Amino acid sequence: VLELYHFSISTCSQKVRLVLDEKGIDHVSREVNLTAGEQHNPEYVKLNPNHVVPTLVHDGKVFIESSHIIEYLDDLYPDPPMRPTDAEGRYRVSTWLGYLDKKVHVQAPLLTYALGARKVILQQPKDVRDANLDSIPDPVARAARRSVVENGVQAPEFAGALGEFINMLDKIEGDLGAQAWLSGDHFGLADATAIPYVLRLDDLALEKLFSAEVRPRTADWFERLTSLNSYQSAVAKWRNAEIVDLLKEASRESSAEIDALLNRRD
Ligand SMILES: N[C@@H](CCC(=O)N[C@@H](CS)C(=O)NCC(=O)O)C(=O)O
């Protein structure tokens, strides 16, 4: 039996659900509500000591870290394969997974909080807001989160976060020059891992960064990917239109400042 502990709009949960659905793998869904703090429940922490989703439990064995989980699933259920068979192709896919996890994933909350989520958080009483920020275990991540909540797009961390997302888009556009998908000839693990972050830009009303005029190959990849059945069941179905609307609206309020930052990069 396979059980997936996950949350609707979490990027790392989206990647694992995409792989499960693309391969048609039967599994039990166990939702961990991150907004309600369920990732800190002692029973859950026994499975995932990092207090994060996703966690996969397979016949009683526990698997954490989304990049490793999807490689495990691809090994366990090789049909359809989601990685090339040649050594170089596999190396390139691993490089994508590592880059997205280590460089892009850490910036995603900074972008989201600086633009959309801070509007909600700033309405909370100061002691509630401080308690939530203080519960972030890593001191560097905690300080950065506080900075973007307090200063929004003016926070020094914001330009760096936006810059890493643009770097990611440039890498996607570059790789798609040589092949149809980031994982080779077919939709695969690198595509499933990248799409949640590109989608986040869309949720923050920054879709102009991958329009057909600016990054045509990425625009075409995004369209092909979002029309896959697995995307519909693993990602689209779990999206909350109310949250997305709130993020987009809040983000649009900062569009002049974002444009100024983007112009400075050109
Ligand atoms: N490297 C980990 C990162 C997991 C992670 O950061 N998960 C986020 C959701 S995307 C989470 O559970 N955050 C809990 C929180 O914000 O308290 C993985 O890929 O599994």
The ligand as a Tripos MOL2 file, in Angstrom:
@<TRIPOS>MOLECULE
LIG
   20    19     1     0     0
SMALL
NO_CHARGES

@<TRIPOS>ATOM
      1 N1         13.1760   19.5180    0.4010 N.3       1 LIG1
      2 C1         11.8620   19.1870    0.8950 C.3       1 LIG1
      3 C2         11.0810   20.4910    1.1200 C.3       1 LIG1
      4 C3          9.7070   20.2470    1.6720 C.3       1 LIG1
      5 C4          8.9810   21.5520    1.9710 C.2       1 LIG1
      6 O1          9.6050   22.6290    2.0920 O.2       1 LIG1
      7 N2          7.6630   21.4530    2.0940 N.am      1 LIG1
      8 C5          6.8390   22.6170    2.4010 C.3       1 LIG1
      9 C6          5.6700   22.7170    1.4440 C.3       1 LIG1
     10 S1          6.1970   22.8880   -0.2510 S.3       1 LIG1
     11 C7          6.2660   22.4700    3.8110 C.2       1 LIG1
     12 O2          5.7780   21.4230    4.1710 O.2       1 LIG1
     13 N3          6.3200   23.5280    4.6050 N.am      1 LIG1
     14 C8          5.8040   23.4710    5.9450 C.3       1 LIG1
     15 C9          5.6930   24.8150    6.5780 C.2       1 LIG1
     16 O3          5.6930   25.8140    5.8500 O.co2     1 LIG1
     17 O4          5.5640   24.8760    7.8070 O.co2     1 LIG1
     18 C10        11.1580   18.2770   -0.1100 C.2       1 LIG1
     19 O5         11.4350   18.4330   -1.3110 O.co2     1 LIG1
     20 O6         10.3740   17.4040    0.2870 O.co2     1 LIG1
@<TRIPOS>BOND
     1     1     2 1
     2     2     3 1
     3     2    18 1
     4     3     4 1
     5     4     5 1
     6     5     6 2
     7     5     7 1
     8     7     8 1
     9     8     9 1
    10     8    11 1
    11     9    10 1
    12    11    12 2
    13    11    13 1
    14    13    14 1
    15    14    15 1
    16    15    16 2
    17    15    17 1
    18    18    19 2
    19    18    20 1
@<TRIPOS>SUBSTRUCTURE
     1 LIG1         1 GROUP 0 **** ****
